[in-house]
């Protein structure tokens, strides 16, 4: 057990150490510094019933993909196995797993009765021969089998890293198709790993930048369906939406929920000038938070709801500022070279993710809430619009490629700058919004 | 070994099934497909009262520098022509679309497009066009007219386009 835990904790410490060791902005190359991922095995879950057989491999595959996808774990494939797990209750042959250097072992069983599916699992520290935490059981309907696999993986991740998991979560995004000058956009939602895509609007109107409510049941987004940009709130379960009240002759966009889900922060353009407003979503009562001739947009609350980070060009170029949630004096926090936008407060409260544009390149970066310890995590022709995984360790964003055939896609990256990966979507994708853990 | 008894956590499954049966087209309509194209019937450019003449002979768009919404001398000349035309052809209304190039975040470009559309609108109003004939909308970087990723294209995308929307006899 000790050895098992130590090896991954060491990895986590390495991930964080460079940032804490330096006060200067640090550019982390994706390819630099490789952490040795923790080897694990996830043999097919044991089917308790004949009907469970079809899920036995699929469950284990999703668990393994979740863990491998973090870059912190490395799966040992079944072709290396010396022994098989044919009974969930039988003693684990630790020597056989040690021999192939699997440090962690996930065993599971699956039972299907009618449309009810039950998953049991255990996590083993192979080298100490001890169980890591207690076995657990999840039950639900068969069409929710992927969620159960994600829940198992969340448990593994959480028990081994000490961090909350993020696999049982969803992503709202804009599905894109067609060339740049005729791009068709549809609001869509999917599991965090790209499975179970569901479309929430058709492509008849431009839709932009969905944002989840704190409980994940509603999504705010901007749509041109009335002819001008206006903010809509959509009930995800019922796929019903309504427009937020707005004054005639104004345009509103860049909405975001408050942590209590009661208030919507947004940008309102009136007479060519864009300022920040808030609206109580129940009463429709709105309040102006900024009043300046400069552009104020892309607001995001701190997790405790007391402050707002936003983007403003009041200094001449777009930069990041923090002000009290009710408005008032703002302090600038971005001072590096270039232009900063789309700040998003981490759900942990420790970092602010942002888009940075400098010398013709775009970056996703993070900084402390006082602007210190700026780190750029990515670089490309056009990266923008970061969103945080519910555990505040991973960021998803939009990457658009250059030129006439340019295409947008979703990517994710660790806050360490490691493990940059494309996120699978059926067509192009942009403006991801990561849900809370379900 | 009493595994089952330890923790049973049933999953409350999100009701997805209902959604996939919904026909999205039933509640989506309108929107901005052809931003930049003339809204009203085009007519022929030889007819000085036609939208086609407005688009081609007068010029329906003005261009901006990076991050700017200031009207250049050239832009003011075009807008003066638009104002004169609108004052002669009082049956038309217009929506001025503000656009940005792709070098900027989505949100900032929406705000920038709003600034540009408003700059054109204010100029037309200053030349006597009634404000209630002129709407604005920002498209940010959502509807580029040129799609290369070079300044030659960006320069054409940083624009305010006056789209005639009013009643016309064609």
Interface residues (C-beta under 8 A of the other chain):
Chain A: X89 X120 X122 X134 X135 X136 X137 X138 X139 X140 X141 X143 X144 X147 X148 X151 X179 X180 X181 X183 X186 X196 X198 X199 X200 X201 X202 X203 X204 X205 X206 X208 X209 X223 X224 X225 X226 X227 X228 X229 X236 X237 X238 X239 X241 X249 X251 X253 X254 X267 X269 X271 X272 X273 X274 X295 X297 X298 X311 X313 X317 X318 X339 X341 X342 X355 X357 X360 X381 X382 X384 X385 X400 X402 X403 X404 X406 X431 X438
Chain B: X1 X3 X4 X6 X7 X8 X9 X10 X11 X13 X14 X15 X16 X17 X18 X19 X20 X22 X24 X25 X27 X28 X29 X30 X31 X32 X33 X67 X69 X95 X102 X103 X104 X105 X106 X107 X108 X110 X111 X112 X114 X115 X116 X117 X118 X119 X121 X122 X135 X136 X137 X138 X139 X142 X143 X144 X145 X146 X147 X148 X149
